[in-house]
Amino acid sequence: MFACVLSAVILGMDVRLIQVEADVSSGLPSFTMVGFPSAQVKEAQDRVRTAFRNNEIALPPKRITVNLAPADIRKEGAGFDMPVAAAVLAATGIIRPELLKGALLAGELSLNGEVHGISGILPVVIKAREEKCRFCMVPAENLREARLVPDMKIIGVKNLGDMIRYLKEPDSYKPEPEQNKDPYGEEKADFRDVQGQRSLKRAVEIAVSGFHNLLMIGPPGAGKTMAARRIPGIMPDLSYEESLEITKIYSIAGLLSPADPLIRQRPFRSPHHTSTAVALAGGGRNPRPGEITLAHRGVLFLDEMPEFSRRSLEILRQPLEDKVIRISRINGTYEFPADFILCAAMNPCPCGYYPDMNRCRCTQGQVSGYMNKISQPLLDRLDLCAEAEPVDFKELNGKMEGETSAEIRKRVEQVHQLQSRRYKNERIRFNGELTGNQLAKYCGMEPEGRRFLEKAFEHMTFSARAYHRILRVARTIADMEFSEAIRREHIGEALSYRSYEKKYWG
């Protein structure tokens, strides 16, 4: 007898439906799996047979063949255990094959018949809804995650008995009531805790307002990391669509919490400087998201930037421009989203105190070698370069509190709304994404500001890319003052964030 049920495989960020076919015929007793399965998937036959035996389900002594179609796609992971078990049960006549029509199953079986959770359930359920499946059957551990998809019937099962029972009578399934989570239950780091550093706070607000990349330079203990960790708190709240998009990425990476899987806060990823290029970009035989993709719609923070390997840093150049990262493998090219703010922090020299010659003990060669670990093409992709100055005693012990993150976020949201209206007919949302043609259209300068920028370009020898980024930052500064035209003072402030680059690298 022949039976078939749907499952799915994840390829990068895409999901492909897989037909799990089972056939039971006369012949020597055997259990064979075909259709380009990996070693993990081939092990499913042993898990399924043992789970059947431990649940007193007797398979006939016949030849059992399971095919995973299409056969040109490599199948990986333990999520095929449940669909293989269901297809074999239908092919042996234990359940009726028509019960599997329009059903999509995914989950891992243990040897005693319990069903364990797997990663990537959310994109699988989204694909099932697109293909108009009748229902999805998933592990009970993944039930909260699967229920994030509206208008899709989800059945959560804990063991093999539940799977058989609900396949026979899907309408008998009664889900447990969902408990609402408080999205504001966790205390967030606030900008009012950052003492002093007015110029650094200003640079951070500009970066978030226009979605610009930021480099912070200063001595140890000046507050660079402290300010960076508070950036998500001044970014606008995620929309439900953005939350679902980020949750999908984290689902594929296997980083979701079973208790509360929906990502409600902007991601903040801070990889260690020993992270490899593959850890940042993502990869593997079947590529999985790396730190660049996990920071999508949020912040990627590189602390001690020069300590990262040159190869790891240069990987950032393409995603910073294209907002996606492409990974090529022999089986195809995979695209992962990478729309994030890059925030980097570094010391001005190995000891951290240059150019304070009273405290710095580095030679000029050591300083140059340290700074030159960051290439000029990568520097050109950092819109703002801000200096974090040492905090004095009065600021540390003063009782005056700075602005809260909520106050800053309110101003940022106003600037984002302004940009949203301006670019409603474009494929961009922020000033940091403006292309060359769009710069001419949306970055109108007053005559005095144009002359000032022309003189600066002649004397400071900027690259064309750096010139465009100065205009984007100036556009954001003008938007923060609700000025339609870019004035001389806006150009001047934007140039000041490139002068630090010339100070340390020039």
N, C-alpha and C positions, 0 to 999 in steps of 0.2 A: 504494500500500500504506500502511496505517496502523500506527503503533507508538506506545507510550506508556511512560514511565519516571517514577519519583518523584524529586522534589527538595524543597527547603524554602525558606521565606523567614522571616526573623526580624522580628517586630513588637514592638518594646520588649524585654520579657523572654519573650514567647511565640513559639512556632514553629508555623507553618502549613504543612502539606504542600501541594505544588504538583504537579499532573499536567503533565508536559512531553510534549505530543502532537506527533507529526510525521506529515505526509501528503505522499506523492509522487504526483502525477497528471499527466496529459497537458496540454500547454499550452506557452506561451512560457517558456523557462528563466528562473527567478526564485527568490529566497529571501526569504520574507516571514515576519515575526514579529508575532503578535498576542497579546492577553491582558493589556493594560495594562503593557507593559515600559517601564522607564526607558531613558534614553539609554545607560547602561552596559550594560544587558541587550541592547539592540538591536545594539550593537557585536559581540555574540557571533557573529552570522551571518558577519561578515567574518573574525573570528578562526578560527571553525570551518572555513570554506571554505579559508582559506589553510593551516591546519594539515593539512587533508586533502591538499591539493595537494603540500605539502612532504613528506608521508609516502607519496606515490604512491597515494593513494586517489582514484579517479575517481568523481565524482558524475554520474549520468545527466543529460542536458540536458532536464530536466523542471521542472515547477512544484513547488517545495518550500514547504510552509506549516507553521510551528511555532506551536502555541498553548500558552499558559501559563494553565492553569485552576486555580482560579476567576478569572475576568476582572475581578472587582471589587476585587482586591487588587493594589496597585502592587508590581511586582517590581524590586528594586534589587540592585546588586552584581555581581561577576564570577563568582559561584559557579554560574551556570547554564550555563557553557560545556560542562562535561562531560556533563550530562544532555541538552543540545541535540544534542551530537555523537553520543551513544549512540542517541537517538531517531531521528536522521536516518540513521544507519548501519542501524538495524533497518528503517526505512521503505523504504530503497533495496534491501533484501535482502542486504546485506553480512553482517549477523548476523541470527539468527532472533529475531523479536519476542518469543517466549515466554521467551527468556533474560533479559529485563528485568523479568519479573513478580516482584514482591516485592523489587525492588532499589531502593535509594536512592542517588543519585549527587550529588556536589557538588564543584566544583573549577574552577579557571581554567586555560584553555589559552593557551599562547604560540603565536606564529606558526610555530614549528618543531615543534609537537606536544608540548612539555614541559608538565607539569602543575604549577602553582604553588599554594601554600597560600592559604587564605582564613581570615577570622575567623569565629567563631561555629560551629565544627564540633561542639564538645561538646554544646550544646543540640540541635543537629540530630540527632546520634546518639542522644541520650536520647529524642527524639521518635520516631525510627525504631524503637527498642526498644519503646516504648509501643504503636506501631502494628503490632508483630510482623512487621517486614520480615525477609526472608531474610538480607540482608547489606547493609552500607554500603560504598560505594567512595569513598575520599577521597584527597586528595593525600598523597604520602609525607611531606611536611613536617608534615602534621597528624596523622600516624599515632599518635604518643605521646599526643596529646590525645584522640583518638577512643578509644584503648584504655583510657581511664579508666573507660569504661562497661562494667560486667561483663555477661556473658551476651548479647553481641552480636558477630556475626562482622564483622570489619573488614578490608577489603582496601585496602592503600596502593599507589598507582600513581605512577610517575615520568613517564610519557609516554603518548602516544596508543596506541602498540603494546601497552603493558602493559594499558591499559584494554580493548582488544579481546580480548587473550588471556585475561584473567581473567573477562571477561563470558562468553566461550564455555566456559571451564572454571574456575569459582570454586574447586573443590576442589584445583586445582593450585597455588594460592597458598601459599607457605611464608614466613611472616613472619620477620623477623630477631629474634633473641633480645633481650629487653628488658633494658637495663642499669639496675640499681637505683641510686637516688641516695641519698646520705647526707643526711637531713634536718637533721642537726646540724653539717654541714660548715662553715657560715659562723659567724664569731664575732659574738655579739650584744652590743649595748650593755648594760652592767650598772649597776644602781643603786648599787653600792659605789663607783662613780667620782664620785658626787654628794657633795660635801663639805658638811657642815652641813645646813641647811634641814630640820630635823626636822619642823616643823609642816607644811611643804609636802609632804614624803614621806607624812606621816600622811593629809593630804587626798587625795593620789593613791591611796593604798591603800583609803581609804573609797570613792572614786569607782569604782575597779575592782571592789571587792567587791560593790557594789550596782548597778553599771552606771549610775552617775550622771554628769551633765555637770559639767564643772569649768572654772572661770575662775581664772587665776593673774595676780596683779597685783604688780608690783615693778619696781625700777630696772633699767637695762640691765646685763647681765652677772651677774645674780643666780642664774642657773641654771634659768630657766623652760623654755627650749627643751630644754636638756639633760635635764631631768626628763621632759618630755613624750615625747621620743624613746625613753625607756626604758619607757614604759607597756606596749607590747605584750609586753615580756619578763616582766611579772608577771601577764599574763592567762593563764588555762588554755589548754593546747594545743587546737587545733582537732580536733574529731571528723572522721571521714572524710566524713560527710554534710555538715558545715559546709564542709570543704575543697572538696567537689564543688560546693556552692552558690556559693562565692566564685569558684571556677575558671570556672564558667559565666558569671558576670558579666564576668570579665576576658577570657573568650573572645569574648564579644559586642563588648567594647570593643577587641579586637585587641591586648591587652597581655600575652599569654602568651609564655613562652619556649619555642621549639620543642624544646630539649634536655630541659627538665624542666618540663612545663606545670602540674603539680599545685601549687596554692597550699597551702603547709604552715604558713605563719606568719600571724598576725593582720595584716590590712592596716593600714598607717600612711600616711595621705594628708595632705600638707602643701602645699596650693595657695598660690601667691603671692598677695599682697594685691591685685594688679591683675587677678585672675581675675574674669571676668564672671559674672553671674547664671546664664547658660546653661551655662557651664563647671562651675559648682557643681551645678546641678540636673539637667543633662543636657538634650538636646533635638535639634533638627534636624528635617528633613522626616519622616524615619523615625527617631524618637527613639532616642538611644544613651545609655548610663549616664554620669552626671556624677560629680564628686568625691564627692558625698553617697552615691551608690550604691557607688562603688568602695571606700568606707570601711566597707561593711557587715560586721558582726561584728568590727570593729576600731575604730580611732581616727581621727577627723577633727580635725586640729590646725590651728587658725587663729592663726598668729603675727602679732603686731601687729594685733590684731582691729579697732581703730578705723580702721585704714588701708583696710580693705575698704569698698567702696561700700555705702551704706545699703540699696540694692535687693538686693545680694548677701546681706547679713546677714539681712534680713527673710524671705528665701526659706527660711531654716532653721527658722522657727517651726512650720510645719505638719509637716515630717518629724520634728522632735523630739518632737512629741506623738503622731503616728500611726504612726511607724516605717516608713512608706512615703511615697514622693513620687509624686504624680499629675501627669502632663503631658497636657494636652488639645490635640488637633489636630483638624482638620476631618474626618479619617478615623476618629477614635475617641479614647478615653482610655487612656493607657498607665500602668501601675503599676510602679514600681521599688522594690525593698527598700531600706530606709534605717535599719537597726537598728545604731546606732553610738554610741560615746561621743564627745561633743563636748568637746574640750579646747582652750581658748583662752588666749592669753597677751597681755598688754598692759602698757604703761607707765602710770603714774598721771597723766602730763601729757605735752605734746609733747617736753620735754627729758628726761623720765624720772625726775626726782628729787623731785618733790612727795611729801610735805610738808616735806622737808628744805630749809628756807629759806636755809641757807648755800650750797646748791648749785643749787637751783631758781631759774630766772630767768624763769619764766612768770608772766603776770598772772593774776588770778583769772578774768577772762573767758576767757583762753586755756585754762585748766584746765577750766572748765565746758563750753566748746565742744567740747573734745577728749573729755571723758567722755560728753557727751550724744550723741555719734555712735552710742552703743549704746542702743537704746530700752528702756524699762522692761518691755514684754512679752517681749522677748528675755532680759533679765536674769532675769525670773521663771522662765524655763525652764532656767536654770543652777542646779543644785542646790547646788553648793558654790562659794564664792568664797574663795580662799586667798591669803595674802600671802607673797611671796618677799622675805625680808630680805637686805640686802647681806651677803656672806660676809666675815668678818674674816680677818686675816692668820694667826692661829693655826689656824683651821680649814683654810685653804688649804695650810698647810705642815705640818699634823699628819700623823703616820704612822698614826693610827687609821683603819681602814677601816670603812665603814658596812655595813649588811646587804646581802647579795647579792640579786639579783633572784629567785634560786631560793628563798631563804628566805621572801621576801615572797609569792611565788607559791604556796608551800605553804599559807600562812594564807588566801590568797584562795580557793584551791580548796576548803578546808574550809567557808568561808562560802557558796560557790556550791553545795556539796552540801547544806548545811542548807536553803538556799532551794529547791533542787530538790525536796527531800522535802516541804517545806511547801506548795509550789504545784503538786504533782503533779496535782491535779484542776482546776487553773485553766489559763487560756490564756496565762499569763505565766511568766517564769522568774526574774526579778530584782525586788528591792525598788523599783528605779527605774521599774518599769512598773505599780506599784499604782494602781488607780483609786479613786475616792471611796468606793464601797461596800466595796471590799477593804481600804481603810485602816481602816475601822471594825472589820472582821473580824480583821485580822492585826496591828494596831498598838495592842494593849492597853497602857495606861499605868498606872503606879502613881499613887495619888491625889496625892502630893506633886508628881510630874512633871506631872500634868494642871494643877494649880494654877499651877505655874511657867510652863507654856506659855501659859496663859490670861492671866497678867499681862504676859508678853512680847508677846502679840498685841495687847493693849490699848495698850501704850506704844510699840511699834515700828511700828504701822500696816502690817502685812503684807497683801498681797492674798490671796484665797482660794487661788490657785495656789501662792503662796509658802508658805502654811501647810501645804498638802499635801506640798510638797517637803521642808519641815523634818521632817515626820513620817516620810517615806521615808528620809531620811538618818539620823534617830534610830533607825529600825528596823534599818538596816544597822550602825550603831555597836553596838547591843545584840547583834546577831548575831555581831559580831566578838568579843564577850565571852561569847558563848553564853548570853545572858540572854533568857528568853522574854518577860518584861515589860520595857517601856521605862521606865527610871528617870530621876530628875531630872538626873543627870550626863550621861546620853545626850542629853536634850533640850538641856542647856546647851552641849554641844559642837556639836550641830547648829545651834544659834542663833549660835554664834561664827562659823560660816562664812557667816552672813548679815550679821553686824555689819560686816564689811569692805565689803560693798555699801553699807551706810548711811554708813560712814566716807567713802567716796569719792563717793557720789552723793547723800548725805543732807544 
